Each structure stands twice: as structure tokens, then as C-alpha cells.
Amino acid sequence: MKVLVTGVAGFIGFHLTKKLLEEGYTIVGVDNINDYYDVELKYARLKKLGIDKDTAKDFYQETTSSANKKLKFIRLNLEDKEELTKLFTSEKFDVVCNLAAQAGVRYSIENPDIYVQSNIVGFLNILECCRHHEIKHLVYASSSSVYGTNKKVPFSEKDSVDTPVSLYAATKKSNELMAHTYSHLYNIPTTGLRFFTVYGPWGRPDMAPILFADAISNDRPIKVFNNGDMERDFTYIDDIVEGVKRVIEKPIENRTLYKIYNIGNNDSVKLLDFIREMETSLGKKATKNMMPMQMGDVRKTWANVEGLITDYNYKPKIKIKEGVHHFVRWYQEYYS
């Protein structure tokens, strides 16, 4: 099976590609390697996949991995419909896994334009290419942020998602609506995965785990929003990747063409408990700077993942203590 993975230099895209290659899949990875966060981390992820920075930095240049001949990489923007169409025409993918997006809730408040271009225009181009190139299945990243001000927990796919509180969340809901339309009009199988707070080795440096680890390690205070009254469905990257892989590899049978699933740890963890585990793994106490709730943020997330359990036998396994330990060990090695 040949799979297109967009956002291959990103956190989840890197780990998913690594896993799929181990399972024998043929992968074409694309990424625009934008500078939303440190591009050197993105190039370091690619290097682990056998893609050298010198060959990856130029747009539209196809590179074959030195570590696995079943992986090719191309740097491009999803907004570039002409180049994306050329790629679909030449590669003839079976499945598309769209993980590329402009991420970040708070950043979307400061830079709304880039979210519309990347997350909506780019996703439309993916849908159009899937429509015209007989793609068997489109799997794409949505987000728990679509639940917005929803007060009922755990969050269910049946809950209303009509109250997003950030533009990022609004673009992700837009993706779900667009995918539904293309499934309905053109019989394209689409599966949206609402990711909950993903953490682990090679994570994004703008996310809480690295921000916390860096501050604690360097004796700086950490910012704890809503005065610590925050809970998240922290999900270790290996559990996320296993769930995505199961969705990719199982044929669409006995289900509707359009489907949405929560993918998380099926639990909610207090932020202060997460910080305590990090203190234990780092062997240092954190100095906490209690802050008010940030605009566009929500107090609690918790995924009901019964849909994935029923349809794909998805079973998250990594508990916070183990996951944080693995993350801290990687952090100390990489940033040493």
C-alpha cells in the first residue's frame, strides 16, 4: 500500500511515518517545513527518517531516504494546487493521511490568515486531489479543540461542536464539514481523527511538556494557566500512532463513508499532576507562576474513544508516569 503522509516533518507525522515504514508500507512524505517553530527540530526528525537537510531544504525536489528506500520526501505547500496535483498524478496513492496544518490555538489569534490558507485552502486541495485520483481512503487530523465551550465530559463525537473558541478550532471544524461534503458528493471514504493532547519524544517546542521541561531544568518559573485548574486528556504519541495506523490499514467496511473519531487516552489528568510527574522525572521542583485562563483555551478535555475501540480495537496503553519518563529522557538527550 502506498500512503501519502502530509506534515511528515511534524511531531505526529514523523512518528507515524516511522511506524508505517516498519510495517512495510511505501510512503511519500510532504512538508513545507515552515518556521512556526524551530525548523532544526523538523530537519532532525527528517534525518532520523534518512532524509538529509541538504536534500530536503529545496522545494519540489524529490528525495529518497538513505535509511529506507520505501520513503520519499518532497517539500511543498498544500496551498500549491498545481504541484500537489502533479504529485497525486505521478504517485497514484492508495491512502492519504493529512496531518499537515498550521497548529497552535494561541498563535491563531495573532496570525489568522495563515490558518485559513494552510488549514482550509490546503485541505480543499487535498480533497480535490482525492476526488480526481481515486483515493481509497482519506484520513485527516481534526482536533479536540472543536468541542470549544462544551461542558459535558467525556467529550463524545455526538456532542455539538458549534461553539469553537479559537480560529484554529474553527478551521478544524471546517475540515470536518468539507470532508462530509466530499464523502456525500463523490463517495470518498473520509475519516477525521480528533486528536487530544499528544505528547512524547520529538514533540513540538511550543507545547506544555517542552516548555515545562525547559523551564524546570533551567530554574525558570513555569506558567500554569487558570491558576492550575486545568485538565487534559494527555495521550502518549505511541498510542496515537497505533490508532492512526489501525484506521489506515483497515478497509472501509460496514461503516459510513464519512466518520469522525476521538483519539485520546480515554482519561483526564490534572495539569498539576502532570507537572508533578515531570518534576519526579527531572529530579527538580518547579516554580509555578499561576496565570489566568488564556483567550481561546478551555479548562478540561477528556476523550470518549468508544468509537475507535468498537471499530478498530483501539486500546491506549501508556500511563502518564511512563509517558512522561520517556519524554524527559528524550528531552535531556536531545537538548543536551
C-alpha positions as CSV (number, residue, x, y, z in Angstrom):
1,M,0.0,0.0,0.0
2,K,1.3,3.5,-0.9
3,V,0.4,6.2,1.6
4,L,0.8,10.0,1.3
5,V,1.7,11.5,4.7
6,T,1.4,15.2,4.8
7,G,3.2,17.0,7.7
8,V,5.9,14.3,7.7
9,A,8.4,16.6,9.4
10,G,5.9,17.3,12.2
11,F,5.6,15.6,15.5
12,I,2.8,13.1,14.7
13,G,3.7,12.8,11.0
14,F,7.3,11.8,11.9
15,H,6.3,9.1,14.3
16,L,3.5,7.7,12.1
17,T,5.9,7.5,9.1
18,K,8.5,5.7,11.1
19,K,5.9,3.1,12.3
20,L,4.4,2.6,8.8
21,L,7.8,2.0,7.3
22,E,8.5,-0.6,10.0
23,E,5.2,-2.3,8.8
24,G,6.4,-2.3,5.2
25,Y,4.3,0.5,3.7
26,T,5.5,2.6,0.9
27,I,5.4,6.3,2.0
28,V,5.7,9.6,0.2
29,G,6.1,12.4,2.8
30,V,5.5,16.0,2.2
31,D,6.0,19.1,4.4
32,N,6.6,22.8,3.9
33,I,8.9,23.0,6.9
34,N,7.6,26.4,7.9
35,D,9.1,28.4,10.7
36,Y,6.2,28.3,13.2
37,Y,8.7,26.7,15.5
38,D,12.4,25.7,15.2
39,V,13.0,24.3,11.8
40,E,16.1,22.5,13.0
41,L,13.8,20.2,15.1
42,K,11.9,19.4,11.9
43,Y,15.1,18.7,10.0
44,A,16.3,16.5,12.9
45,R,13.1,14.4,12.6
46,L,13.6,14.0,8.9
47,K,17.2,13.0,9.5
48,K,16.0,10.2,11.7
49,L,14.0,9.0,8.7
50,G,17.0,9.1,6.5
51,I,16.3,12.4,4.8
52,D,19.2,14.8,4.9
53,K,18.7,18.5,5.4
54,D,20.7,19.5,2.3
55,T,18.4,17.5,0.1
56,A,15.2,18.4,1.9
57,K,15.5,22.2,2.0
58,D,14.7,22.8,-1.6
59,F,11.1,22.9,-2.7
60,Y,9.7,20.4,-5.2
61,Q,12.9,18.2,-5.1
62,E,12.1,14.5,-4.6
63,T,14.5,12.8,-2.1
64,T,14.7,9.1,-1.3
65,S,15.5,8.1,2.2
66,S,19.0,6.7,2.8
67,A,17.6,4.6,5.6
68,N,14.6,3.1,3.8
69,K,14.1,3.1,0.0
70,K,10.3,2.9,0.6
71,L,10.3,6.5,1.8
72,K,10.4,9.6,-0.5
73,F,10.2,13.2,0.7
74,I,9.1,16.3,-1.2
75,R,9.0,19.8,0.3
76,L,5.9,21.7,-0.9
77,N,2.9,23.7,0.4
78,L,-0.6,22.2,0.2
79,E,-1.8,25.5,-0.9
80,D,0.2,24.9,-4.2
81,K,-2.6,23.1,-6.0
82,E,-0.6,22.7,-9.3
83,E,2.4,20.9,-7.6
84,L,0.1,18.8,-5.4
85,T,-1.9,17.7,-8.4
86,K,1.4,16.7,-10.1
87,L,2.3,14.6,-7.1
88,F,-1.0,12.8,-7.0
89,T,-0.8,12.1,-10.7
90,S,2.7,10.6,-10.6
91,E,2.5,8.7,-7.4
92,K,-1.0,7.1,-7.6
93,F,-1.6,6.8,-3.8
94,D,-3.9,4.3,-2.2
95,V,-4.4,6.2,1.0
96,V,-3.8,9.8,2.1
97,C,-3.1,10.7,5.7
98,N,-3.3,14.5,6.0
99,L,-1.6,15.7,9.2
100,A,-0.2,18.9,7.8
101,A,-1.8,22.0,9.3
102,Q,-0.9,25.3,10.9
103,A,-1.1,24.3,14.5
104,G,-1.4,26.3,17.7
105,V,-4.5,27.8,19.4
106,R,-3.0,31.0,20.7
107,Y,-1.0,31.7,17.5
108,S,-4.2,31.6,15.5
109,I,-5.4,34.7,17.4
110,E,-2.3,36.6,16.3
111,N,-2.0,35.3,12.7
112,P,-5.4,34.3,11.4
113,D,-4.5,34.5,7.7
114,I,-2.1,31.6,7.7
115,Y,-4.6,29.3,9.3
116,V,-7.1,29.9,6.5
117,Q,-4.5,29.3,3.8
118,S,-3.0,26.2,5.3
119,N,-5.9,24.6,7.1
120,I,-8.7,25.4,4.7
121,V,-7.3,26.1,1.3
122,G,-4.7,23.4,1.7
123,F,-7.3,20.9,2.9
124,L,-9.6,21.8,-0.1
125,N,-6.7,21.0,-2.4
126,I,-6.2,17.6,-0.7
127,L,-9.9,16.9,-1.1
128,E,-9.9,17.8,-4.8
129,C,-6.9,15.6,-5.4
130,C,-8.5,12.7,-3.7
131,R,-11.6,13.3,-5.8
132,H,-9.8,13.2,-9.1
133,H,-7.3,10.4,-8.3
134,E,-9.5,7.6,-6.9
135,I,-8.1,7.7,-3.4
136,K,-9.4,4.7,-1.4
137,H,-9.4,6.5,1.9
138,L,-8.6,9.9,3.3
139,V,-7.6,10.0,6.9
140,Y,-7.1,13.5,8.3
141,A,-6.3,15.3,11.5
142,S,-9.0,17.1,13.4
143,S,-8.7,18.3,16.9
144,S,-10.3,18.2,20.4
145,S,-10.4,22.0,20.1
146,V,-13.6,21.7,18.0
147,Y,-15.5,21.0,21.3
148,G,-15.0,24.6,22.3
149,T,-17.1,25.5,25.3
150,N,-18.7,22.1,25.6
151,K,-19.2,21.4,29.3
152,K,-20.2,17.7,29.1
153,V,-17.3,15.3,29.7
154,P,-16.1,13.0,28.5
155,F,-16.4,14.5,25.0
156,S,-18.3,12.4,22.6
157,E,-18.4,12.6,18.8
158,K,-22.2,13.1,19.2
159,D,-21.7,16.3,21.1
160,S,-22.3,19.7,19.5
161,V,-19.2,21.4,18.1
162,D,-20.9,24.6,17.2
163,T,-19.0,26.8,19.7
164,P,-15.3,26.9,18.8
165,V,-13.3,29.4,20.8
166,S,-10.3,29.8,18.5
167,L,-9.8,30.3,14.8
168,Y,-7.7,27.1,14.8
169,A,-10.7,25.2,16.2
170,A,-12.9,26.8,13.6
171,T,-10.6,25.6,10.7
172,K,-10.7,22.1,12.1
173,K,-14.5,22.0,12.2
174,S,-14.4,23.4,8.7
175,N,-12.3,20.4,7.6
176,E,-14.8,18.0,9.0
177,L,-17.7,19.8,7.2
178,M,-15.7,19.8,3.9
179,A,-14.8,16.2,4.2
180,H,-18.5,15.3,4.8
181,T,-19.4,17.2,1.7
182,Y,-16.9,15.3,-0.5
183,S,-17.9,12.0,1.0
184,H,-21.5,12.7,0.2
185,L,-21.0,14.1,-3.3
186,Y,-18.2,12.0,-4.6
187,N,-18.3,8.8,-2.4
188,I,-14.8,9.4,-1.0
189,P,-14.2,7.5,2.3
190,T,-13.0,10.0,4.8
191,T,-12.1,9.6,8.5
192,G,-11.4,12.6,10.8
193,L,-9.5,12.0,13.9
194,R,-10.0,14.4,16.8
195,F,-6.6,14.4,18.5
196,F,-6.4,15.1,22.2
197,T,-3.3,16.5,23.9
198,V,-0.5,14.5,22.3
199,Y,2.9,14.4,24.0
200,G,6.2,12.4,23.8
201,P,9.7,12.4,22.3
202,W,10.2,14.8,19.4
203,G,7.2,16.9,20.4
204,R,6.6,20.5,19.5
205,P,8.6,23.0,21.5
206,D,5.6,25.3,21.8
207,M,3.6,22.7,23.7
208,A,3.5,22.4,27.5
209,P,5.8,19.4,28.0
210,I,8.9,21.0,26.5
211,L,8.1,24.4,27.9
212,F,7.8,22.9,31.3
213,A,10.9,20.7,31.0
214,D,13.0,23.6,29.7
215,A,11.9,26.0,32.4
216,I,12.3,23.5,35.3
217,S,15.7,22.3,34.0
218,N,16.9,25.9,33.8
219,D,15.5,27.1,37.1
220,R,12.8,29.3,35.5
221,P,9.2,29.5,36.6
222,I,6.6,27.7,34.6
223,K,3.3,29.4,33.5
224,V,0.3,27.5,34.9
225,F,-2.8,28.9,33.4
226,N,-6.2,29.2,35.0
227,N,-4.4,29.0,38.4
228,G,-3.8,25.3,37.9
229,D,-7.4,24.4,37.5
230,M,-6.8,22.7,34.1
231,E,-7.3,19.1,33.0
232,R,-6.2,17.4,29.8
233,D,-6.5,14.1,28.1
234,F,-2.8,13.6,27.7
235,T,-2.1,11.0,25.1
236,Y,1.3,9.4,24.5
237,I,2.5,9.5,20.9
238,D,2.8,5.7,20.6
239,D,-0.9,5.3,21.4
240,I,-1.8,7.9,18.9
241,V,0.3,6.4,16.1
242,E,-1.2,2.9,16.8
243,G,-4.7,4.3,16.5
244,V,-3.9,6.1,13.2
245,K,-2.2,3.1,11.8
246,R,-5.3,0.9,12.6
247,V,-7.5,3.3,10.7
248,I,-5.2,3.4,7.7
249,E,-4.8,-0.3,7.4
250,K,-8.4,-1.5,7.9
251,P,-10.5,-1.4,4.7
252,I,-13.7,0.6,4.9
253,E,-16.4,-1.9,5.5
254,N,-19.7,-1.9,7.4
255,R,-19.5,1.8,8.2
256,T,-20.5,5.1,6.6
257,L,-18.1,6.7,4.1
258,Y,-17.8,9.7,6.4
259,K,-16.7,9.1,10.0
260,I,-15.3,11.1,12.9
261,Y,-13.5,9.6,15.9
262,N,-12.0,10.9,19.1
263,I,-8.5,9.6,19.6
264,G,-7.1,10.1,23.1
265,N,-6.1,8.3,26.3
266,N,-9.8,7.9,27.4
267,D,-9.0,9.8,30.7
268,S,-8.5,13.3,32.0
269,V,-5.4,14.2,34.0
270,K,-5.0,17.3,36.2
271,L,-2.3,19.6,34.9
272,L,-0.7,19.8,38.3
273,D,-0.4,16.0,38.4
274,F,1.3,16.1,35.0
275,I,3.7,18.7,36.3
276,R,4.4,16.5,39.4
277,E,5.4,13.6,37.2
278,M,7.7,15.8,35.3
279,E,9.3,17.1,38.5
280,T,9.9,13.5,39.5
281,S,11.5,12.5,36.2
282,L,13.6,15.6,36.1
283,G,14.5,15.4,39.8
284,K,13.7,19.1,40.3
285,K,10.8,21.1,41.7
286,A,9.1,23.6,39.5
287,T,8.5,27.2,40.5
288,K,4.9,27.9,39.4
289,N,3.7,31.2,38.1
290,M,-0.1,31.0,38.4
291,M,-1.8,32.7,35.5
292,P,-5.4,33.5,34.4
293,M,-7.1,31.5,31.7
294,Q,-5.8,32.3,28.2
295,M,-8.1,33.5,25.5
296,G,-9.1,30.6,23.2
297,D,-8.3,28.0,25.8
298,V,-10.6,25.5,27.6
299,R,-10.5,24.2,31.1
300,K,-10.9,20.5,30.6
301,T,-10.6,17.9,27.8
302,W,-11.4,14.2,28.0
303,A,-12.0,11.9,25.1
304,N,-14.6,9.2,24.9
305,V,-12.9,6.8,22.5
306,E,-15.6,4.1,22.4
307,G,-16.0,4.5,18.7
308,L,-12.3,3.6,18.0
309,I,-12.4,0.8,20.5
310,T,-15.5,-0.7,18.8
311,D,-14.5,-0.2,15.2
312,Y,-10.7,-0.6,15.4
313,N,-10.0,-2.3,18.7
314,Y,-8.0,0.8,19.8
315,K,-6.5,0.4,23.3
316,P,-4.4,3.3,24.7
317,K,-1.8,1.7,27.0
318,I,0.8,4.3,28.1
319,K,0.0,5.9,31.5
320,I,1.3,9.4,32.4
321,K,4.1,8.2,34.7
322,E,5.6,6.0,31.9
323,G,5.0,8.5,29.1
324,V,6.5,11.5,31.0
325,H,9.6,9.4,31.9
326,H,10.1,8.5,28.2
327,F,9.6,12.1,27.2
328,V,12.0,13.5,29.8
329,R,14.7,11.0,28.8
330,W,14.4,12.1,25.2
331,Y,14.4,15.8,26.1
332,Q,17.6,15.5,28.1
333,E,19.4,13.7,25.3
334,Y,18.2,15.9,22.5
335,Y,18.7,19.3,24.2
336,S,22.0,18.4,25.9
